[in-house]
Amino acid sequence: MNILIIGSTSGIGQSVTKKFSKGNHIILLGRSLNRLTEVKKKAIQSGALDVSLINFDLSLNAGSVLKKLNKHSIDLIINMASATSSLRDELIDTKKVELDANVDLINPILIVNDLLDKGNKFKLIFITSILSRIKSIDRNIYSSLKVLQETYFH
């Protein structure tokens, strides 16, 4: 199976990558090539058949990453990427709202839509925190972006 994992360098992301590695072809998408390389080594140790790295910052325009992804056949997408998951609302930089929204909402949707438009058929696993389900004081921005993404995918 060919698995695209977005957000693999976080602690949870590394655990999920390890769990899905055995016997599969893994495609890791993330902004830090050094961290992606570390996760790649762990995925290979966990039995991945091969691991491809796509170094891309999801806060940027998705055009270049869409071209890179079209070179891969994908059976499963696991999306755990987030820019605001650890931030309270007052800590979110208003000058970076568009960049944060790209990571937490817009670019994952664009990636999925582009792959579907190209005829790919795949499953999607969307992993987020409990904050997408419950109201939490000072965490409304993150929660809202993740609820929007989940609602769109449904």
Disulfide bonds with the S-S distance in Angstrom:
none
